[in-house]
Amino acid sequence: MDSTRPTTPASTAMSVNDAITEYLTARQPQKPSPHTLAAYRRDLHTLLDHLARAERCHPHQLHISDLTPPLLRHAFAEFATDRAPTSVTRAWSTWNGFFGFLVANNLTDGNPMPAVPRPRPKPHQPKPLIGEDTPEQLLAALAAGCRRARDPWPQRDFAVLALALLTGLRSTEMLDLTVDSLGGRPGERRIRVHGKGNTTRSLPIEPPLEALIDDYLHSRATRFDHTPTGSDALLVDNRNRALRRGGLQYLVRQCYKHAGIHDRVARGTLVHALRHTFATRLAEDGASVTEIMHLLGHAAITSSQTYIDTTAAAQRDAARSNRTYTTLRDLTQPPSTTT
């Protein structure tokens, strides 16, 4: 890189690095989740690296005045070579919002992003686990024994996979759960979820899943000689630290391999395949579109419709109708004794 590239005086232009910092700071009052902020930061700095390479300079030497439409088009073309259209579109939106901030704060004269092409993602198609009995095979394998691991923890693995299959939570929603997210009386437990757009929803937890989570929490208290409470993360790694995105993906991938179903998962889905399986089975088993929308945390049935609420009883009936619960009841019910 050309380290002798002249810099623009601070009085005439701000460095892109500094502008990114100001932009992310300005987002804080809107209370985006840490995962959302991390995604903004990643998209901004990754593309900044492409911009700097195109200009043969270090990223910190680029100034806002350097960001011309031709340079941005070149950087986005390079950025898109090994990424899915959805990732490119998300990055485009992030940079569009970034320039909107710069224009609003008189740091640049205009937004060049309309001159930068962005891909048109294909319409969203559900990608559940492939095979009618695949969810049952996954749960049965986890109930039968430990997966191969340096430090196996079957109670945690079983609880994580069952929680995803029977609530349809997004990865970020699962990682944001705390012990306090669980509430309600035994047999009528619910889980409070912090979702997209700083929204919350409350989902019913049926007794078989409740028992599985309680078993996991008991094993955790024994494993670390500490009873988790309050704001402690609900899902943790083998060092009792809050489970992160990479750790969750690795855990789910290894559980798929353990169950012999790794070839029945659509490419790039992992945790999301469990969410799609949850929604697909609800629809197949008679839940209404409105109930599915609320359980998944979607804002509306279509982009033009407003929020549609359902009653707590209807939500619980819809969740109970999921036939995966039948398998979980059979696997977790203690064997009957004869007299």
Sequence and secondary structure as in RCSB ss.txt:
>XXXX:A:sequence
MDSTRPTTPASTAMSVNDAITEYLTARQPQKPSPHTLAAYRRDLHTLLDHLARAERCHPHQLHISDLTPPLLRHA
FAEFATDRAPTSVTRAWSTWNGFFGFLVANNLTDGNPMPAVPRPRPKPHQPKPLIGEDTPEQLLAALAAGCRRAR
DPWPQRDFAVLALALLTGLRSTEMLDLTVDSLGGRPGERRIRVHGKGNTTRSLPIEPPLEALIDDYLHSRATRFD
HTPTGSDALLVDNRNRALRRGGLQYLVRQCYKHAGIHDRVARGTLVHALRHTFATRLAEDGASVTEIMHLLGHAA
ITSSQTYIDTTAAAQRDAARSNRTYTTLRDLTQPPSTTT
>XXXX:A:secstr
  TT     TTT  BHHHHHHHHHHHHGGG   HHHHHHHHHHHHHHHHHHHHHHTS GGG BGGG  HHHHHHH
HHHHGGGS HHHHHHHHHHHHHHHHHHHHTTSSS   GGGS             SSTTHHHHHHHHHHH   S S
S  HHHHHHHHHHHHHH   HHHHHH BGGGEESSTTS EEEEE GGG EEEEE  HHHHHHHHHHHHHHHHHHT
    TTSBSSB TTSSB  HHHHHHHHHHHHHHHT GGGS TTTTHHHHHHHHHHHHHHTT  HHHHHHHHT S 
SSTTS      HHHHHHHHHT THHHHHHHHHS      
